Amino acid sequence: MKVLFGAAWAVLCKDLLLEMRTRYGINTIVLFVLISVALTLFSLAGEVLRQEIIAALFWNTVFFAAMVALQRGF
């Protein structure tokens, strides 16, 4: 199990170093998250929401941010 986590950690470190060199993907993801949060706050207009709706909004934002991040992988 330690070998698996060690290999995953090595791949993660390598990918982060590559992203830091180009900064293309990180900038895109950060901009997407900021725009998503701003649009969500504007659309809610101060309404009180249930926890289920907040969780759904959060996971939708995470999903679409991951889709933006995955475009570089292909």
Residue pairs with C-beta under 8 A, 6 or more apart in sequence:
19 25
19 26
20 26
24 72
25 69
25 72
28 68
28 69
29 65
29 68
29 69
32 64
32 65
32 68
33 61
33 65
36 61
36 64
36 65
37 61
40 57
40 61
